[in-house]
Amino acid sequence: MRRLLLWCAQNRWLASHVPRWRFARRAVRRFLPGEGFDAALKAATDFKAHGVGALFTLLGENITDLSEANKVLQHYEEVLAASTGIGAEISVKPTQLGLDIDAAAAYANLQRLALAAAKADSFVWIDMEGSGYTDRTLDLYRRLRQQHPHVGVALQAYLYRTVSDIAGLLPLKPAIRLVKGAYAEPPEIAFSAKREVDANYLALCAFMLPEVKRSKLRLVLATHDVDLIARAWRFGQALEMERSQMEVAMLYGIRTGEQLRLAREGFAVRDLIAYGDAWYQWYLRRLAERPANILFVARQLLP
Ligand SMILES: Cc1cc2nc3c(=O)[nH]c(=O)nc-3n(C[C@H](O)[C@H](O)[C@H](O)COP(=O)(O)OP(=O)(O)OC[C@H]3O[C@@H](n4cnc5c(N)ncnc54)[C@H](O)[C@@H]3O)c2cc1C
């Protein structure tokens, strides 16, 4: 089911038709407060009142014209200016900034975003896409990090290579958002069994947390797996870390109660709030993560 849904995510016919279906638009609202930034800002303000920070992401990927990247840049510059009061950060896909077309342009765009984030005392996260982009994304990040402290990158625990990618980044005092991984990857390069991905996630946490304790690394555990977060925290406790040094991020609409609980307990929590009309591929990846979500979609077909 996961592979089928991830195949659907790449299907052009479905990508151009599904977003027009009313029941699909209704179903996607579970993961988006709305298509416009105003709805995202309102959701972030509400979360802020409960001690949960925000991470904004304008949906969209694999743009085919660099003028689209310019619009994305302008949009994020406005977002950064509008959200200074709530301490929000932003998260962006390299292919939304032109990586498929021209790596130099994507780098220049990221640099502009990093400068805007520094000015707004915010932070730019670089999403990690499918494995075809891993090397190029890390290359962008390494170059960017040498000049800008306000940038971080997502790394995927399902890839065998991630441990050595982390080791390679550590001298840069990086910021790493650790995720399990949301794409269809072959067994030659990625763990396919969930328990193996989970075990690697925890091992990577154990590897990185001492660096967090020594303030050599900013680490965000981006997962809804609260058992895994609790197990990682046991390592944190053994290292006598403060709860506020344990950063967690989850997606809007998923395990909201747990986000609020973790924030109440003193962990640093952020909710990733996505918005925009290019939600099709992103939404299919959310369904693939939990195929039971399809029942929810099916229910939207009922009057
Ligand atoms: C803040 C954030 C940023 C991310 N950035 C990236 C990125 O840059 N690159 C990338 O490849 N992936 C990214 N992901 C997605 C990630 O790789 C996983 O696909 C996703 O988080 C699901 O895995 P999990 O860690 O929550 O664990 P799982 O073991 O899949 O889930 C644990 C529990 O969480 C709940 N849950 C998880 N997903 C869903 C869902 N979709 N709907 C309803 N309940 C759910 C379920 O109760 C499930 O039992 C990101 C995820 C988050 C939270």
PDBQT file of the ligand as one rigid body, heavy atoms in Angstrom, charges set to zero:
ROOT
HETATM    1  C1  LIG A 401       8.501  18.090  11.051  1.00  0.00    +0.000 C 
HETATM    2  C2  LIG A 401       8.693  17.026  10.016  1.00  0.00    +0.000 A 
HETATM    3  C3  LIG A 401       9.503  17.281   8.916  1.00  0.00    +0.000 A 
HETATM    4  C4  LIG A 401       9.695  16.283   7.954  1.00  0.00    +0.000 A 
HETATM    5  N1  LIG A 401      10.549  16.517   6.908  1.00  0.00    +0.000 NA
HETATM    6  C5  LIG A 401      10.862  15.512   6.061  1.00  0.00    +0.000 A 
HETATM    7  C6  LIG A 401      11.870  15.662   5.068  1.00  0.00    +0.000 A 
HETATM    8  O1  LIG A 401      12.479  16.736   4.910  1.00  0.00    +0.000 OA
HETATM    9  N2  LIG A 401      12.140  14.608   4.270  1.00  0.00    +0.000 N 
HETATM   10  C7  LIG A 401      11.501  13.387   4.415  1.00  0.00    +0.000 A 
HETATM   11  O2  LIG A 401      11.826  12.440   3.688  1.00  0.00    +0.000 OA
HETATM   12  N3  LIG A 401      10.536  13.225   5.346  1.00  0.00    +0.000 NA
HETATM   13  C8  LIG A 401      10.205  14.245   6.164  1.00  0.00    +0.000 A 
HETATM   14  N4  LIG A 401       9.237  14.054   7.129  1.00  0.00    +0.000 N 
HETATM   15  C9  LIG A 401       8.381  12.829   7.095  1.00  0.00    +0.000 C 
HETATM   16  C10 LIG A 401       9.052  11.661   7.799  1.00  0.00    +0.000 C 
HETATM   17  O3  LIG A 401      10.145  11.183   7.038  1.00  0.00    +0.000 OA
HETATM   18  C11 LIG A 401       8.065  10.499   8.013  1.00  0.00    +0.000 C 
HETATM   19  O4  LIG A 401       7.607  10.059   6.770  1.00  0.00    +0.000 OA
HETATM   20  C12 LIG A 401       6.859  10.869   8.867  1.00  0.00    +0.000 C 
HETATM   21  O5  LIG A 401       7.209  11.701   9.911  1.00  0.00    +0.000 OA
HETATM   22  C13 LIG A 401       6.167   9.594   9.428  1.00  0.00    +0.000 C 
HETATM   23  O6  LIG A 401       7.044   8.905  10.242  1.00  0.00    +0.000 OA
HETATM   24  P1  LIG A 401       7.081   9.042  11.847  1.00  0.00    +0.000 P 
HETATM   25  O7  LIG A 401       8.477   9.450  12.204  1.00  0.00    +0.000 OA
HETATM   26  O8  LIG A 401       6.062   9.974  12.322  1.00  0.00    +0.000 OA
HETATM   27  O9  LIG A 401       6.928   7.589  12.398  1.00  0.00    +0.000 OA
HETATM   28  P2  LIG A 401       5.824   6.453  12.121  1.00  0.00    +0.000 P 
HETATM   29  O10 LIG A 401       6.370   5.236  12.772  1.00  0.00    +0.000 OA
HETATM   30  O11 LIG A 401       5.485   6.401  10.684  1.00  0.00    +0.000 OA
HETATM   31  O12 LIG A 401       4.572   6.977  12.910  1.00  0.00    +0.000 OA
HETATM   32  C14 LIG A 401       4.467   6.965  14.321  1.00  0.00    +0.000 C 
HETATM   33  C15 LIG A 401       3.002   7.233  14.660  1.00  0.00    +0.000 C 
HETATM   34  O13 LIG A 401       2.681   8.580  14.313  1.00  0.00    +0.000 OA
HETATM   35  C16 LIG A 401       1.395   8.646  13.723  1.00  0.00    +0.000 C 
HETATM   36  N5  LIG A 401       1.540   9.078  12.307  1.00  0.00    +0.000 N 
HETATM   37  C17 LIG A 401       2.682   9.119  11.569  1.00  0.00    +0.000 A 
HETATM   38  N6  LIG A 401       2.442   9.592  10.323  1.00  0.00    +0.000 NA
HETATM   39  C18 LIG A 401       1.097   9.834  10.282  1.00  0.00    +0.000 A 
HETATM   40  C19 LIG A 401       0.238  10.336   9.283  1.00  0.00    +0.000 A 
HETATM   41  N7  LIG A 401       0.694  10.691   8.063  1.00  0.00    +0.000 N 
HETATM   42  N8  LIG A 401      -1.081  10.449   9.565  1.00  0.00    +0.000 NA
HETATM   43  C20 LIG A 401      -1.573  10.121  10.798  1.00  0.00    +0.000 A 
HETATM   44  N9  LIG A 401      -0.783   9.645  11.792  1.00  0.00    +0.000 NA
HETATM   45  C21 LIG A 401       0.521   9.508  11.544  1.00  0.00    +0.000 A 
HETATM   46  C22 LIG A 401       0.795   7.271  13.788  1.00  0.00    +0.000 C 
HETATM   47  O14 LIG A 401       0.048   7.174  14.957  1.00  0.00    +0.000 OA
HETATM   48  C23 LIG A 401       2.017   6.373  13.863  1.00  0.00    +0.000 C 
HETATM   49  O15 LIG A 401       1.755   5.166  14.518  1.00  0.00    +0.000 OA
HETATM   50  C24 LIG A 401       9.033  15.027   8.094  1.00  0.00    +0.000 A 
HETATM   51  C25 LIG A 401       8.241  14.774   9.215  1.00  0.00    +0.000 A 
HETATM   52  C26 LIG A 401       8.074  15.746  10.168  1.00  0.00    +0.000 A 
HETATM   53  C27 LIG A 401       7.237  15.436  11.362  1.00  0.00    +0.000 C 
ENDROOT
TORSDOF 0
